[in-house]
Amino acid sequence: MTRIDIELRRLELPLVRPFRTSKGEETARDVLMARWREEGPDGVIEGWAECAADAEPTYFPETINDVTSCVTEVLVPRLAGLAAAGPLTVGGLRAAFASVPGHPIARGLLESALLDAQLRRHGMSLVDFLGSARRPIAVGVSVGIPGDIDTLLSWVEGYLRDGYRRVKLKIEPGWDVAPVRAVREAFGDDLPLQVDANQAYSAADIPLLSRLDAFGLLLIEQPFARHELLAHAALAARHGTPVCLDESILSLDDAMTAIRLGAADIVNIKPSRVGGYLTARSIHDVCLANGIPVFCGGTLETAVGRASNLALATLPGFTLPGDISATSRYFARDIGASFELVDGALVAPSGPGTGVDVDLDAVEDFTTSAQWVSVGSA
Ligand code: MG
């Protein structure tokens, strides 16, 4: 008989610098964590996972409150009785949730927490579980929207000094061609440079966005709304700046549809958004088979999400630098060990599961709310 309890902890980690995109500004990372705790014949084992949802549905459709209610009222009750036969498996979890449509972030949060616990039980790292091999992952930096060009240039200069190998500029209407031109003029044509619009444009802006072709960008990420695959396909059909999809890809089906429509030259895979690391690997596999390069996106992760994303990014299709910055880019203090750049790259931890030892004191200090929910035995 195994007893399973799941803790949902909402944390607030101060950011070292406000982060502004076309969707708004954050001064702290408001993040939900899940802690999977199993108590059985072998003792107690715990796993942690991080939720990508925000307080408001400005970026992902699911919010923190949506995830919390889905986990406590819909998903966990479906696990009742399953623990009687021994430790719950990821396959058992997926089968139990098969009748729940949507909610990939909520489902993925529990799956990732269980996976971390199970891997720790077996002493296996997430990298090994994914069938990959540890390697340094070249990482880029995502630069928010400052008030003026001079501030932008000073930020970029600082990040390049820190060792980042690729720069991603957040853009929005009124902040697109000019900042890209300024960064190109200041730092040269060899700087690997890309832009991310976070859905801020419409198909009517294709002529405007075409002006970015002159700057030799690696890609333009998610210029149009999430569901506007045909608009993205129209932009991609011009064969100008490669088109990358991010918010549009919430599932393996989304990825296959986008590829079939010609809407994506590149895909940004965010594991927590698509329902966890197994689905993320499936999307990677489909993209690799279709010659679509991928990179691993980020959402201002804590050490737990950062380590997991680094593990995923070791898979061979991740040929572009990921948005997996060093800890110091976002936080002065994290809930696990810091990740710092070495030659512009980060390396996934080698320990079991995510390899992150969660600092419970830090978790306590950052906690804004917490609740336990037990998996019933019948
Ligand atoms: Mg993006």
Boltz pocket constraint, residues with backbone or C-beta under 6 A from the ligand:
constraints:
  - pocket:
      binder: B
      contacts: [[A, 196], [A, 198], [A, 221], [A, 222], [A, 246], [A, 247], [A, 268], [A, 297]]
      max_distance: 6.0
